[in-house]
Amino acid sequence: MTENILSAFKKKTNVELLAGFDYRTYVVIPDGNYFINPTATNKFDNLVYSKSGGFISATRRVLKNKVKLGTIIRADRNDYFSILWNPRFTAVYSPNLKNNFRIAYQ
């Protein structure tokens, strides 16, 4: 169903959408030297933390498919840090199949 909605959206607007999400949980077993659990009373307690992130991307081809414009927004979050937003804008010029020129701002 989602594929049908995205295909219809692409046909109507000529914009390609892509989205993704990841989640990880880490368990660090400290040896007392390198990794110390900042919330534990004993410095040898395991450090358990998680991180998650997601993105949504929109790209569109213009000028007879020679230029591809894209915008991406990504958000990352870690248990010990606040959310970090990372926008990116790209332009790729492909005069032929073997050559590509890319400009990106992040």
Biopython code that builds the backbone (N, CA, C, O; Angstrom):
import numpy as np
from Bio.PDB.StructureBuilder import StructureBuilder

atoms = [
    (1, "MET", "N", (0.821, -1.200, 0.000)),
    (1, "MET", "CA", (0.000, 0.000, 0.000)),
    (1, "MET", "C", (0.866, 1.265, 0.000)),
    (1, "MET", "O", (0.607, 2.203, -0.754)),
    (2, "THR", "N", (1.897, 1.278, 0.854)),
    (2, "THR", "CA", (2.775, 2.448, 0.910)),
    (2, "THR", "C", (3.471, 2.659, -0.427)),
    (2, "THR", "O", (3.647, 3.793, -0.874)),
    (3, "GLU", "N", (3.867, 1.555, -1.064)),
    (3, "GLU", "CA", (4.541, 1.650, -2.357)),
    (3, "GLU", "C", (3.623, 2.286, -3.399)),
    (3, "GLU", "O", (4.077, 3.079, -4.224)),
    (4, "ASN", "N", (2.341, 1.944, -3.365)),
    (4, "ASN", "CA", (1.386, 2.536, -4.307)),
    (4, "ASN", "C", (1.220, 4.033, -4.069)),
    (4, "ASN", "O", (1.122, 4.807, -5.021)),
    (5, "ILE", "N", (1.190, 4.436, -2.820)),
    (5, "ILE", "CA", (1.047, 5.861, -2.480)),
    (5, "ILE", "C", (2.277, 6.629, -2.949)),
    (5, "ILE", "O", (2.152, 7.706, -3.532)),
    (6, "LEU", "N", (3.480, 6.074, -2.694)),
    (6, "LEU", "CA", (4.713, 6.743, -3.104)),
    (6, "LEU", "C", (4.841, 6.798, -4.625)),
    (6, "LEU", "O", (5.297, 7.804, -5.167)),
    (7, "SER", "N", (4.445, 5.734, -5.318)),
    (7, "SER", "CA", (4.488, 5.735, -6.782)),
    (7, "SER", "C", (3.544, 6.776, -7.355)),
    (7, "SER", "O", (3.898, 7.489, -8.294)),
    (8, "ALA", "N", (2.347, 6.867, -6.795)),
    (8, "ALA", "CA", (1.377, 7.868, -7.259)),
    (8, "ALA", "C", (1.895, 9.279, -6.984)),
    (8, "ALA", "O", (1.734, 10.174, -7.813)),
    (9, "PHE", "N", (2.518, 9.476, -5.817)),
    (9, "PHE", "CA", (3.075, 10.785, -5.479)),
    (9, "PHE", "C", (4.196, 11.149, -6.451)),
    (9, "PHE", "O", (4.276, 12.291, -6.904)),
    (10, "LYS", "N", (5.060, 10.185, -6.773)),
    (10, "LYS", "CA", (6.171, 10.444, -7.695)),
    (10, "LYS", "C", (5.650, 10.780, -9.093)),
    (10, "LYS", "O", (6.166, 11.691, -9.742)),
    (11, "LYS", "N", (4.634, 10.053, -9.562)),
    (11, "LYS", "CA", (4.067, 10.330, -10.887)),
    (11, "LYS", "C", (3.443, 11.717, -10.947)),
    (11, "LYS", "O", (3.539, 12.418, -11.955)),
    (12, "LYS", "N", (2.809, 12.094, -9.858)),
    (12, "LYS", "CA", (2.105, 13.384, -9.828)),
    (12, "LYS", "C", (3.057, 14.564, -9.684)),
    (12, "LYS", "O", (2.853, 15.596, -10.324)),
    (13, "THR", "N", (4.094, 14.435, -8.857)),
    (13, "THR", "CA", (4.958, 15.572, -8.525)),
    (13, "THR", "C", (6.379, 15.454, -9.079)),
    (13, "THR", "O", (7.124, 16.434, -9.075)),
    (14, "ASN", "N", (6.759, 14.273, -9.552)),
    (14, "ASN", "CA", (8.126, 13.997, -9.995)),
    (14, "ASN", "C", (9.135, 14.132, -8.840)),
    (14, "ASN", "O", (10.303, 14.451, -9.062)),
    (15, "VAL", "N", (8.673, 13.887, -7.622)),
    (15, "VAL", "CA", (9.522, 13.944, -6.427)),
    (15, "VAL", "C", (9.606, 12.536, -5.841)),
    (15, "VAL", "O", (8.589, 11.878, -5.620)),
    (16, "GLU", "N", (10.843, 12.087, -5.592)),
    (16, "GLU", "CA", (11.073, 10.788, -4.981)),
    (16, "GLU", "C", (11.252, 10.957, -3.482)),
    (16, "GLU", "O", (12.064, 11.773, -3.045)),
    (17, "LEU", "N", (10.511, 10.205, -2.694)),
    (17, "LEU", "CA", (10.618, 10.257, -1.236)),
    (17, "LEU", "C", (11.269, 8.981, -0.723)),
    (17, "LEU", "O", (11.030, 7.886, -1.232)),
    (18, "LEU", "N", (12.098, 9.156, 0.297)),
    (18, "LEU", "CA", (12.747, 8.024, 0.941)),
    (18, "LEU", "C", (12.826, 8.339, 2.433)),
    (18, "LEU", "O", (13.137, 9.467, 2.817)),
    (19, "ALA", "N", (12.548, 7.353, 3.262)),
    (19, "ALA", "CA", (12.599, 7.565, 4.712)),
    (19, "ALA", "C", (13.224, 6.345, 5.367)),
    (19, "ALA", "O", (13.157, 5.234, 4.840)),
    (20, "GLY", "N", (13.829, 6.571, 6.518)),
    (20, "GLY", "CA", (14.437, 5.465, 7.243)),
    (20, "GLY", "C", (14.542, 5.770, 8.723)),
    (20, "GLY", "O", (14.458, 6.925, 9.141)),
    (21, "PHE", "N", (14.726, 4.724, 9.511)),
    (21, "PHE", "CA", (14.807, 4.853, 10.965)),
    (21, "PHE", "C", (15.732, 3.768, 11.484)),
    (21, "PHE", "O", (15.736, 2.654, 10.959)),
    (22, "ASP", "N", (16.509, 4.076, 12.502)),
    (22, "ASP", "CA", (17.314, 3.044, 13.145)),
    (22, "ASP", "C", (17.289, 3.231, 14.655)),
    (22, "ASP", "O", (17.116, 4.340, 15.160)),
    (23, "TYR", "N", (17.465, 2.127, 15.357)),
    (23, "TYR", "CA", (17.494, 2.123, 16.819)),
    (23, "TYR", "C", (18.521, 1.087, 17.253)),
    (23, "TYR", "O", (18.539, -0.033, 16.743)),
    (24, "ARG", "N", (19.365, 1.461, 18.187)),
    (24, "ARG", "CA", (20.378, 0.538, 18.707)),
    (24, "ARG", "C", (20.470, 0.683, 20.216)),
    (24, "ARG", "O", (20.324, 1.776, 20.763)),
    (25, "THR", "N", (20.715, -0.436, 20.875)),
    (25, "THR", "CA", (20.986, -0.438, 22.308)),
    (25, "THR", "C", (22.381, -1.020, 22.513)),
    (25, "THR", "O", (22.727, -2.058, 21.950)),
    (26, "TYR", "N", (23.162, -0.336, 23.320)),
    (26, "TYR", "CA", (24.527, -0.759, 23.597)),
    (26, "TYR", "C", (24.657, -1.146, 25.064)),
    (26, "TYR", "O", (24.054, -0.523, 25.938)),
    (27, "VAL", "N", (25.443, -2.174, 25.321)),
    (27, "VAL", "CA", (25.805, -2.559, 26.682)),
    (27, "VAL", "C", (27.327, -2.569, 26.741)),
    (27, "VAL", "O", (27.981, -3.392, 26.101)),
    (28, "VAL", "N", (27.880, -1.640, 27.519)),
    (28, "VAL", "CA", (29.331, -1.539, 27.675)),
    (28, "VAL", "C", (29.674, -2.091, 29.053)),
    (28, "VAL", "O", (29.134, -1.648, 30.066)),
    (29, "ILE", "N", (30.570, -3.055, 29.074)),
    (29, "ILE", "CA", (31.020, -3.638, 30.335)),
    (29, "ILE", "C", (32.347, -2.966, 30.684)),
    (29, "ILE", "O", (33.378, -3.303, 30.103)),
    (30, "PRO", "N", (32.335, -2.016, 31.631)),
    (30, "PRO", "CA", (33.535, -1.227, 31.914)),
    (30, "PRO", "C", (34.598, -2.018, 32.674)),
    (30, "PRO", "O", (34.300, -2.938, 33.435)),
    (31, "ASP", "N", (35.849, -1.621, 32.435)),
    (31, "ASP", "CA", (36.948, -2.216, 33.177)),
    (31, "ASP", "C", (37.501, -1.239, 34.216)),
    (31, "ASP", "O", (38.499, -1.526, 34.879)),
    (32, "GLY", "N", (36.843, -0.077, 34.354)),
    (32, "GLY", "CA", (37.267, 0.905, 35.331)),
    (32, "GLY", "C", (38.234, 1.939, 34.793)),
    (32, "GLY", "O", (38.546, 2.912, 35.480)),
    (33, "ASN", "N", (38.712, 1.744, 33.579)),
    (33, "ASN", "CA", (39.681, 2.675, 33.004)),
    (33, "ASN", "C", (39.072, 3.562, 31.925)),
    (33, "ASN", "O", (39.193, 4.785, 31.991)),
    (34, "TYR", "N", (38.419, 2.962, 30.931)),
    (34, "TYR", "CA", (37.978, 3.710, 29.771)),
    (34, "TYR", "C", (36.508, 4.097, 29.815)),
    (34, "TYR", "O", (36.163, 5.242, 29.523)),
    (35, "PHE", "N", (35.658, 3.184, 30.167)),
    (35, "PHE", "CA", (34.223, 3.441, 30.192)),
    (35, "PHE", "C", (33.726, 3.398, 31.621)),
    (35, "PHE", "O", (33.802, 2.367, 32.289)),
    (36, "ILE", "N", (33.220, 4.522, 32.079)),
    (36, "ILE", "CA", (32.685, 4.611, 33.435)),
    (36, "ILE", "C", (31.234, 5.043, 33.328)),
    (36, "ILE", "O", (30.920, 6.011, 32.635)),
    (37, "ASN", "N", (30.355, 4.332, 34.008)),
    (37, "ASN", "CA", (28.936, 4.652, 33.982)),
    (37, "ASN", "C", (28.703, 5.921, 34.807)),
    (37, "ASN", "O", (28.908, 5.903, 36.021)),
    (38, "PRO", "N", (28.280, 7.020, 34.176)),
    (38, "PRO", "CA", (28.112, 8.284, 34.907)),
    (38, "PRO", "C", (26.911, 8.306, 35.846)),
    (38, "PRO", "O", (26.814, 9.192, 36.696)),
    (39, "THR", "N", (25.991, 7.345, 35.709)),
    (39, "THR", "CA", (24.791, 7.354, 36.555)),
    (39, "THR", "C", (24.826, 6.279, 37.641)),
    (39, "THR", "O", (23.898, 6.193, 38.446)),
    (40, "ALA", "N", (25.865, 5.469, 37.677)),
    (40, "ALA", "CA", (25.927, 4.372, 38.655)),
    (40, "ALA", "C", (26.727, 4.781, 39.884)),
    (40, "ALA", "O", (27.567, 5.679, 39.823)),
    (41, "THR", "N", (26.457, 4.113, 40.995)),
    (41, "THR", "CA", (27.218, 4.371, 42.214)),
    (41, "THR", "C", (28.541, 3.601, 42.201)),
    (41, "THR", "O", (29.512, 4.010, 42.838)),
    (42, "ASN", "N", (28.570, 2.513, 41.489)),
    (42, "ASN", "CA", (29.782, 1.712, 41.366)),
    (42, "ASN", "C", (30.318, 1.895, 39.946)),
    (42, "ASN", "O", (29.582, 1.688, 38.981)),
    (43, "LYS", "N", (31.587, 2.281, 39.806)),
    (43, "LYS", "CA", (32.125, 2.571, 38.472)),
    (43, "LYS", "C", (32.257, 1.324, 37.598)),
    (43, "LYS", "O", (32.553, 1.441, 36.409)),
    (44, "PHE", "N", (32.044, 0.138, 38.161)),
    (44, "PHE", "CA", (32.095, -1.090, 37.375)),
    (44, "PHE", "C", (30.721, -1.574, 36.933)),
    (44, "PHE", "O", (30.615, -2.649, 36.342)),
    (45, "ASP", "N", (29.657, -0.805, 37.207)),
    (45, "ASP", "CA", (28.325, -1.171, 36.718)),
    (45, "ASP", "C", (28.285, -1.039, 35.203)),
    (45, "ASP", "O", (28.903, -0.143, 34.629)),
    (46, "ASN", "N", (27.556, -1.935, 34.569)),
    (46, "ASN", "CA", (27.438, -1.882, 33.111)),
    (46, "ASN", "C", (26.799, -0.573, 32.671)),
    (46, "ASN", "O", (25.907, -0.042, 33.333)),
    (47, "LEU", "N", (27.265, -0.079, 31.565)),
    (47, "LEU", "CA", (26.720, 1.137, 30.965)),
    (47, "LEU", "C", (25.797, 0.703, 29.829)),
    (47, "LEU", "O", (26.252, 0.145, 28.831)),
    (48, "VAL", "N", (24.497, 0.961, 29.985)),
    (48, "VAL", "CA", (23.499, 0.598, 28.977)),
    (48, "VAL", "C", (22.902, 1.889, 28.441)),
    (48, "VAL", "O", (22.352, 2.694, 29.193)),
    (49, "TYR", "N", (23.017, 2.074, 27.141)),
    (49, "TYR", "CA", (22.426, 3.266, 26.541)),
    (49, "TYR", "C", (21.933, 2.934, 25.135)),
    (49, "TYR", "O", (22.316, 1.922, 24.548)),
    (50, "SER", "N", (21.091, 3.794, 24.619)),
    (50, "SER", "CA", (20.541, 3.565, 23.288)),
    (50, "SER", "C", (20.628, 4.837, 22.464)),
    (50, "SER", "O", (20.750, 5.942, 22.994)),
    (51, "LYS", "N", (20.563, 4.654, 21.176)),
    (51, "LYS", "CA", (20.530, 5.776, 20.248)),
    (51, "LYS", "C", (19.505, 5.459, 19.173)),
    (51, "LYS", "O", (19.260, 4.299, 18.843)),
    (52, "SER", "N", (18.921, 6.498, 18.643)),
    (52, "SER", "CA", (17.962, 6.324, 17.563)),
    (52, "SER", "C", (18.111, 7.480, 16.594)),
    (52, "SER", "O", (18.616, 8.547, 16.943)),
    (53, "GLY", "N", (17.669, 7.250, 15.392)),
    (53, "GLY", "CA", (17.753, 8.288, 14.380)),
    (53, "GLY", "C", (16.799, 7.995, 13.245)),
    (53, "GLY", "O", (16.341, 6.866, 13.068)),
    (54, "GLY", "N", (16.515, 9.008, 12.497)),
    (54, "GLY", "CA", (15.632, 8.844, 11.353)),
    (54, "GLY", "C", (15.876, 9.941, 10.340)),
    (54, "GLY", "O", (16.453, 10.982, 10.656)),
    (55, "PHE", "N", (15.430, 9.699, 9.120)),
    (55, "PHE", "CA", (15.605, 10.703, 8.076)),
    (55, "PHE", "C", (14.446, 10.632, 7.082)),
    (55, "PHE", "O", (13.754, 9.621, 6.965)),
    (56, "ILE", "N", (14.269, 11.720, 6.390)),
    (56, "ILE", "CA", (13.361, 11.759, 5.249)),
    (56, "ILE", "C", (14.067, 12.559, 4.159)),
    (56, "ILE", "O", (14.653, 13.612, 4.412)),
    (57, "SER", "N", (13.996, 12.035, 2.953)),
    (57, "SER", "CA", (14.699, 12.617, 1.824)),
    (57, "SER", "C", (13.717, 12.838, 0.680)),
    (57, "SER", "O", (12.840, 12.010, 0.430)),
    (58, "ALA", "N", (13.875, 13.960, -0.008)),
    (58, "ALA", "CA", (13.077, 14.252, -1.198)),
    (58, "ALA", "C", (14.028, 14.680, -2.310)),
    (58, "ALA", "O", (14.841, 15.585, -2.124)),
    (59, "THR", "N", (13.925, 14.028, -3.464)),
    (59, "THR", "CA", (14.772, 14.378, -4.604)),
    (59, "THR", "C", (13.911, 14.554, -5.844)),
    (59, "THR", "O", (12.844, 13.955, -5.981)),
    (60, "ARG", "N", (14.406, 15.389, -6.737)),
    (60, "ARG", "CA", (13.686, 15.644, -7.980)),
    (60, "ARG", "C", (14.687, 15.887, -9.104)),
    (60, "ARG", "O", (15.680, 16.592, -8.926)),
    (61, "ARG", "N", (14.413, 15.298, -10.255)),
    (61, "ARG", "CA", (15.251, 15.502, -11.440)),
    (61, "ARG", "C", (14.650, 16.616, -12.283)),
    (61, "ARG", "O", (13.440, 16.671, -12.500)),
    (62, "VAL", "N", (15.528, 17.507, -12.757)),
    (62, "VAL", "CA", (15.099, 18.643, -13.577)),
    (62, "VAL", "C", (16.051, 18.782, -14.772)),
    (62, "VAL", "O", (17.047, 18.066, -14.870)),
    (63, "LEU", "N", (15.738, 19.683, -15.648)),
    (63, "LEU", "CA", (16.553, 19.982, -16.827)),
    (63, "LEU", "C", (16.881, 18.719, -17.637)),
    (63, "LEU", "O", (18.044, 18.367, -17.836)),
    (64, "LYS", "N", (15.821, 18.057, -18.094)),
    (64, "LYS", "CA", (15.948, 16.837, -18.905)),
    (64, "LYS", "C", (16.740, 15.747, -18.186)),
    (64, "LYS", "O", (17.543, 15.045, -18.800)),
    (65, "ASN", "N", (16.511, 15.614, -16.902)),
    (65, "ASN", "CA", (17.158, 14.610, -16.039)),
    (65, "ASN", "C", (18.675, 14.781, -15.909)),
    (65, "ASN", "O", (19.362, 13.845, -15.499)),
    (66, "LYS", "N", (19.197, 15.935, -16.244)),
    (66, "LYS", "CA", (20.640, 16.192, -16.110)),
    (66, "LYS", "C", (21.002, 16.670, -14.702)),
    (66, "LYS", "O", (22.141, 16.508, -14.265)),
    (67, "VAL", "N", (20.037, 17.256, -13.995)),
    (67, "VAL", "CA", (20.281, 17.782, -12.651)),
    (67, "VAL", "C", (19.326, 17.107, -11.675)),
    (67, "VAL", "O", (18.123, 17.018, -11.919)),
    (68, "LYS", "N", (19.886, 16.634, -10.567)),
    (68, "LYS", "CA", (19.082, 16.019, -9.506)),
    (68, "LYS", "C", (19.236, 16.869, -8.253)),
    (68, "LYS", "O", (20.339, 17.005, -7.723)),
    (69, "LEU", "N", (18.143, 17.435, -7.782)),
    (69, "LEU", "CA", (18.134, 18.267, -6.576)),
    (69, "LEU", "C", (17.576, 17.446, -5.420)),
    (69, "LEU", "O", (16.619, 16.688, -5.580)),
    (70, "GLY", "N", (18.189, 17.612, -4.263)),
    (70, "GLY", "CA", (17.727, 16.836, -3.116)),
    (70, "GLY", "C", (17.805, 17.612, -1.822)),
    (70, "GLY", "O", (18.645, 18.495, -1.651)),
    (71, "THR", "N", (16.919, 17.266, -0.923)),
    (71, "THR", "CA", (16.943, 17.815, 0.427)),
    (71, "THR", "C", (16.693, 16.663, 1.397)),
    (71, "THR", "O", (15.849, 15.798, 1.162)),
    (72, "ILE", "N", (17.444, 16.679, 2.482)),
    (72, "ILE", "CA", (17.367, 15.605, 3.468)),
    (72, "ILE", "C", (17.369, 16.234, 4.852)),
    (72, "ILE", "O", (18.115, 17.177, 5.115)),
    (73, "ILE", "N", (16.532, 15.708, 5.728)),
    (73, "ILE", "CA", (16.577, 16.114, 7.138)),
    (73, "ILE", "C", (16.763, 14.841, 7.960)),
    (73, "ILE", "O", (16.038, 13.861, 7.787)),
    (74, "ARG", "N", (17.725, 14.876, 8.836)),
    (74, "ARG", "CA", (18.021, 13.732, 9.694)),
    (74, "ARG", "C", (18.029, 14.191, 11.137)),
    (74, "ARG", "O", (18.491, 15.288, 11.452)),
    (75, "ALA", "N", (17.515, 13.346, 12.005)),
    (75, "ALA", "CA", (17.517, 13.616, 13.443)),
    (75, "ALA", "C", (18.140, 12.418, 14.152)),
    (75, "ALA", "O", (17.798, 11.270, 13.866)),
    (76, "ASP", "N", (19.054, 12.693, 15.076)),
    (76, "ASP", "CA", (19.701, 11.647, 15.867)),
    (76, "ASP", "C", (19.542, 11.982, 17.346)),
    (76, "ASP", "O", (19.616, 13.140, 17.756)),
    (77, "ARG", "N", (19.323, 10.927, 18.132)),
    (77, "ARG", "CA", (19.160, 11.117, 19.571)),
    (77, "ARG", "C", (19.893, 10.006, 20.313)),
    (77, "ARG", "O", (19.864, 8.843, 19.911)),
    (78, "ASN", "N", (20.547, 10.388, 21.397)),
    (78, "ASN", "CA", (21.282, 9.476, 22.255)),
    (78, "ASN", "C", (20.781, 9.710, 23.672)),
    (78, "ASN", "O", (20.371, 10.822, 24.007)),
    (79, "ASP", "N", (20.809, 8.673, 24.513)),
    (79, "ASP", "CA", (20.337, 8.823, 25.895)),
    (79, "ASP", "C", (21.067, 9.925, 26.652)),
    (79, "ASP", "O", (20.480, 10.551, 27.535)),
    (80, "TYR", "N", (22.315, 10.172, 26.333)),
    (80, "TYR", "CA", (23.112, 11.137, 27.075)),
    (80, "TYR", "C", (23.231, 12.499, 26.400)),
    (80, "TYR", "O", (23.872, 13.401, 26.939)),
    (81, "PHE", "N", (22.626, 12.658, 25.236)),
    (81, "PHE", "CA", (22.690, 13.929, 24.507)),
    (81, "PHE", "C", (21.311, 14.283, 23.982)),
    (81, "PHE", "O", (20.484, 13.402, 23.748)),
    (82, "SER", "N", (21.065, 15.567, 23.799)),
    (82, "SER", "CA", (19.778, 15.991, 23.249)),
    (82, "SER", "C", (19.742, 15.721, 21.745)),
    (82, "SER", "O", (20.758, 15.373, 21.143)),
    (83, "ILE", "N", (18.587, 15.881, 21.161)),
    (83, "ILE", "CA", (18.388, 15.572, 19.746)),
    (83, "ILE", "C", (19.226, 16.498, 18.869)),
    (83, "ILE", "O", (19.364, 17.688, 19.155)),
    (84, "LEU", "N", (19.777, 15.939, 17.804)),
    (84, "LEU", "CA", (20.612, 16.687, 16.875)),
    (84, "LEU", "C", (19.963, 16.634, 15.494)),
    (84, "LEU", "O", (19.729, 15.554, 14.952)),
    (85, "TRP", "N", (19.676, 17.801, 14.932)),
    (85, "TRP", "CA", (19.071, 17.902, 13.602)),
    (85, "TRP", "C", (20.167, 18.156, 12.582)),
    (85, "TRP", "O", (21.062, 18.967, 12.820)),
    (86, "ASN", "N", (20.104, 17.476, 11.458)),
    (86, "ASN", "CA", (21.138, 17.599, 10.445)),
    (86, "ASN", "C", (20.487, 17.732, 9.058)),
    (86, "ASN", "O", (20.168, 16.722, 8.429)),
    (87, "PRO", "N", (20.287, 18.971, 8.579)),
    (87, "PRO", "CA", (19.731, 19.146, 7.234)),
    (87, "PRO", "C", (20.835, 19.102, 6.182)),
    (87, "PRO", "O", (21.989, 19.421, 6.467)),
    (88, "ARG", "N", (20.473, 18.709, 4.977)),
    (88, "ARG", "CA", (21.436, 18.654, 3.878)),
    (88, "ARG", "C", (20.719, 18.991, 2.575)),
    (88, "ARG", "O", (19.574, 18.595, 2.355)),
    (89, "PHE", "N", (21.411, 19.723, 1.725)),
    (89, "PHE", "CA", (20.887, 20.080, 0.412)),
    (89, "PHE", "C", (21.931, 19.653, -0.623)),
    (89, "PHE", "O", (23.125, 19.889, -0.437)),
    (90, "THR", "N", (21.482, 19.030, -1.708)),
    (90, "THR", "CA", (22.413, 18.539, -2.717)),
    (90, "THR", "C", (21.941, 18.893, -4.118)),
    (90, "THR", "O", (20.751, 19.071, -4.376)),
    (91, "ALA", "N", (22.910, 18.988, -5.006)),
    (91, "ALA", "CA", (22.646, 19.142, -6.437)),
    (91, "ALA", "C", (23.684, 18.306, -7.175)),
    (91, "ALA", "O", (24.883, 18.436, -6.929)),
    (92, "VAL", "N", (23.227, 17.458, -8.072)),
    (92, "VAL", "CA", (24.120, 16.611, -8.851)),
    (92, "VAL", "C", (23.858, 16.893, -10.326)),
    (92, "VAL", "O", (22.731, 16.770, -10.806)),
    (93, "TYR", "N", (24.909, 17.268, -11.029)),
    (93, "TYR", "CA", (24.815, 17.508, -12.466)),
    (93, "TYR", "C", (25.494, 16.347, -13.187)),
    (93, "TYR", "O", (26.669, 16.067, -12.949)),
    (94, "SER", "N", (24.758, 15.676, -14.063)),
    (94, "SER", "CA", (25.274, 14.529, -14.805)),
    (94, "SER", "C", (25.160, 14.813, -16.302)),
    (94, "SER", "O", (24.115, 14.544, -16.895)),
    (95, "PRO", "N", (26.209, 15.350, -16.924)),
    (95, "PRO", "CA", (26.129, 15.645, -18.349)),
    (95, "PRO", "C", (26.067, 14.392, -19.218)),
    (95, "PRO", "O", (25.550, 14.432, -20.335)),
    (96, "ASN", "N", (26.601, 13.263, -18.700)),
    (96, "ASN", "CA", (26.511, 11.978, -19.392)),
    (96, "ASN", "C", (26.542, 10.871, -18.337)),
    (96, "ASN", "O", (26.572, 11.159, -17.141)),
    (97, "LEU", "N", (26.535, 9.619, -18.768)),
    (97, "LEU", "CA", (26.469, 8.502, -17.824)),
    (97, "LEU", "C", (27.758, 8.301, -17.018)),
    (97, "LEU", "O", (27.715, 7.699, -15.945)),
    (98, "LYS", "N", (28.884, 8.784, -17.505)),
    (98, "LYS", "CA", (30.164, 8.536, -16.825)),
    (98, "LYS", "C", (30.626, 9.670, -15.927)),
    (98, "LYS", "O", (31.517, 9.462, -15.103)),
    (99, "ASN", "N", (30.057, 10.858, -16.055)),
    (99, "ASN", "CA", (30.523, 12.012, -15.284)),
    (99, "ASN", "C", (29.405, 12.588, -14.430)),
    (99, "ASN", "O", (28.277, 12.765, -14.891)),
    (100, "ASN", "N", (29.738, 12.878, -13.176)),
    (100, "ASN", "CA", (28.800, 13.492, -12.238)),
    (100, "ASN", "C", (29.528, 14.575, -11.456)),
    (100, "ASN", "O", (30.671, 14.392, -11.038)),
    (101, "PHE", "N", (28.860, 15.699, -11.266)),
    (101, "PHE", "CA", (29.398, 16.793, -10.464)),
    (101, "PHE", "C", (28.403, 17.036, -9.332)),
    (101, "PHE", "O", (27.217, 17.263, -9.569)),
    (102, "ARG", "N", (28.901, 16.986, -8.107)),
    (102, "ARG", "CA", (28.028, 17.069, -6.938)),
    (102, "ARG", "C", (28.408, 18.253, -6.076)),
    (102, "ARG", "O", (29.582, 18.504, -5.807)),
    (103, "ILE", "N", (27.382, 18.974, -5.650)),
    (103, "ILE", "CA", (27.539, 20.073, -4.689)),
    (103, "ILE", "C", (26.590, 19.768, -3.531)),
    (103, "ILE", "O", (25.422, 19.442, -3.741)),
    (104, "ALA", "N", (27.104, 19.877, -2.316)),
    (104, "ALA", "CA", (26.269, 19.595, -1.146)),
    (104, "ALA", "C", (26.546, 20.636, -0.059)),
    (104, "ALA", "O", (27.667, 21.121, 0.095)),
    (105, "TYR", "N", (25.508, 20.956, 0.675)),
    (105, "TYR", "CA", (25.625, 21.836, 1.838)),
    (105, "TYR", "C", (25.002, 21.113, 3.014)),
    (105, "TYR", "O", (23.864, 20.648, 2.945)),
    (106, "GLN", "N", (25.762, 21.023, 4.099)),
    (106, "GLN", "CA", (25.270, 20.311, 5.277)),
    (106, "GLN", "C", (25.480, 21.174, 6.491)),
    (106, "GLN", "O", (25.136, 20.770, 7.602)),
]
sb = StructureBuilder()
sb.init_structure("model")
sb.init_model(0)
sb.init_chain("A")
sb.init_seg("    ")
for serial, (resi, resn, name, xyz) in enumerate(atoms, 1):
    if name == "N":
        sb.init_residue(resn, " ", resi, " ")
    sb.init_atom(name, np.array(xyz, "f"), 0.0, 1.0, " ", f" {name:<3s}", serial, name[0])
structure = sb.get_structure()
